[in-house]
Amino acid sequence: MTEQVKLEYQGKIFEFPVMRASTGEECIDIRELRAKTGLTTLDPGFGNTASCESGITYVNGEKGILRYRGLPIEIVAENMTFVETAWMLIYGRQPTLSEMKQFSQRLTNNELLHEGLLHHFDAFPANGQPMSILSAVVNSLICYSPEIMDTTNEEALRNAIAAIISKVRTIAAFSYRKAVGLPYVYPDPQRSYCDNFLHMMFSLPNKPHQPTEEAIKALNLFLLLHADHEQNCSTSTVRIVGSAETNLFSSVASGICALWGRLHGGANVAVFEMLQSLVQEKETVPQFIERVKKKEVRLMGFGHRVYKTFDPRAKVLKKAVLNLLDAEHVSDPLIEKAQELEQYALADDYFKERNLYPNVDFYSGIILRALKIPLNMYTVMFAIGRMPGWIAHWLEGNQGIRRLARPRQLYIGKTETKFVPLDLRMPE
Ligand code: ACO
């Protein structure tokens, strides 16, 4: 029998069913709350609100568990490539060898940009923000693939999914090449997804770039660790935009905009800037932490809305960063500073009392730096990684119960006011 939660209001008792999760937190189903009681709920930041039912990613923030389609992130990180992870997130299960081959072929078939799109890069200033270029160009893809507007066409949809995942990497690399005044390097169909991206970023017409196995592995890891994280800010944005039956390209373009913010995907840039200023010894770690505790600044890369312990992605990344630097024989003062900062913060009561631990962004900038990715591309790299998650959520939101996302509000503005003719209005 379904368990009920009772709500007493104005002398009446109302009952609402508790919905069972397959694992993890259960929910009170308040879909009939307003109709039955005339009440709505107030939950700024949605910390207590499940906006949907989802079967893609499971996060347990108290225990530090993250699973994609049921598979623990540590196992995904150890055994899968980014492309394999993308397929699994989007289509719901681990792909067979032949499904992987077909998907890889589709990605290769879609890796070029329409030549018409290249003019878009010419129009942006050289120092244009890569995240704004990325969202604008991804949104423009719909002009070149209008068939995706018909999402009942399964073949067109499969192609559109592959097109976004494949082209986003070409767009990112081309925008970088344009900004630094280098010629575009076209994708090489013989190379794997990550190898190809590094080739487009760093090959020269007279000097092909061959990344090391370690670099390709590290990039795969970076991307797959960012591939999904259930109903975060950018994913919720994609689902909300998609709920208006907005096309896939424009929905994920809005996700890119949401990801840009410093409290979300933009944190990887903020972490890097923080570590850099500490390395330049503008202040010591204890002095910086004192300012954090006075709430003058935040310790970027620490804290998470859901995780109240170590973010499992941060643990995997930290290990990978150390391995990569070791394999490439690079020593990085930033990693030493990050470790000093982490140890100092974890031992401090301010962070202990608030359950603030390193999140995925704390070490992600260092791995990107080791891959020679420029700082202004860090959040772009996150967006490339998050693309499969956004697509999976857009698809899920378009199946089953489809309802336009339209929250309510607690109105605290003026009640009905009188109109005053313009010439009679006095300053308030
Ligand atoms: N540094 C210092 N204090 C912090 C931090 C931090 N990084 N994060 C939270 N706190 C403090 C808050 O000031 C608050 O203190 P109080 O109780 O004395 O008022 C308490 O911890 C709770 O913080 P909230 O802001 O309520 O936590 P919320 O869940 O809203 O914020 C967030 C989560 C935005 C990620 C926050 O921890 C933060 O700003 N972190 C730094 C930015 C960052 O790393 N973002 C990346 C997140 S991961 C991602 O998006 C991929």
Residues whose N, C-alpha, C, O or C-beta is under 5 A from the ligand:
A	BS01	ACO	R262 L263 H264 G265 A267 V292 V297 R298 L299 M300 G301 F302 G303 H304 R305 R354 N359 D361
